[in-house]
């Protein structure tokens, strides 16, 4: 039953425009910040350096906490609003399968949305020199694995 609950939650979240909006906003905001070099850096620091990325991800984690609570809290709100918890548990569903199916599907979407920050940093580091917003000398090697 875990897999059915997990897949149902995944399909439900794929139909919600908020998930796509969160991903798009995080990606665009990060890409523009890295492309414009709009970050508090020293003179000799690369815009896409590891310390700059770590600092930016730490700041963005504050915004992502709000996004995470929105994505992770939705199943709970639905259960409370429609009073479905007792209904689901009257079927041969284990409490662990019910909980982990809903939790892991929400957690997977939070990870996907959070990956927009790192993807945006990589893309923004490429776009800055291409559009001429920042000189290429302000960027270091752009390795996604770093």
MOSULHU-V387665 format. One record per residue. SS is DSSP state (H for helix, E for strand, - for the rest). OMEGA is omega in degrees with one decimal (NA if undefined). Layout:
ss/omega
SS/OMEGA
SS/OMEGA
This chain:
ss/omega
-/178.2
H/-175.8
H/178.8
H/178.8
H/179.6
H/-179.2
H/177.2
H/179.4
H/177.9
H/179.6
H/179.2
H/-178.8
H/177.6
H/178.7
-/-177.0
-/-179.8
H/-178.3
H/179.9
H/179.0
H/178.8
H/177.8
H/179.8
H/-178.0
H/179.6
H/179.2
H/-179.4
H/-176.7
H/-179.9
H/-179.4
H/-179.5
H/179.1
H/178.8
H/179.8
H/179.6
H/-179.8
H/-177.0
-/-176.6
-/-178.5
-/179.3
-/-176.7
-/171.7
-/-179.8
-/-172.2
-/179.1
-/175.5
-/179.2
-/180.0
-/176.8
-/-175.7
H/179.0
H/177.5
H/178.1
H/179.1
H/178.1
H/-178.5
H/178.9
H/177.7
H/177.8
H/-179.1
H/178.6
H/175.8
H/177.2
H/-177.8
H/174.4
H/177.1
H/177.9
H/-179.8
H/179.5
H/177.4
H/-177.8
H/-175.8
H/-177.5
H/-176.8
H/178.0
H/178.8
H/178.5
H/178.7
H/178.7
H/-179.2
H/-176.6
H/-176.5
H/179.0
-/-174.3
-/-176.5
H/-179.7
H/179.3
H/-180.0
H/-176.0
H/173.9
-/174.7
-/179.6
-/178.4
-/176.0
-/178.1
H/179.3
H/178.3
H/178.1
H/-178.2
H/-175.2
H/176.4
H/-179.9
H/-178.1
H/-175.2
H/176.7
H/177.3
H/-179.7
H/178.2
H/178.9
H/175.5
H/177.4
H/179.2
H/178.6
H/179.0
H/178.6
H/177.7
H/179.9
H/-180.0
H/177.3
H/177.5
H/177.0
H/179.7
H/-179.0
H/178.9
H/177.2
H/175.8
H/-175.3
H/-178.0
H/178.4
H/-178.0
H/-179.5
H/177.5
-/179.6
-/177.5
-/176.3
-/-178.9
H/179.9
H/177.9
H/-179.4
-/176.0
-/176.8
-/-174.8
-/177.0
-/-178.8
-/-177.4
-/179.0
-/NA
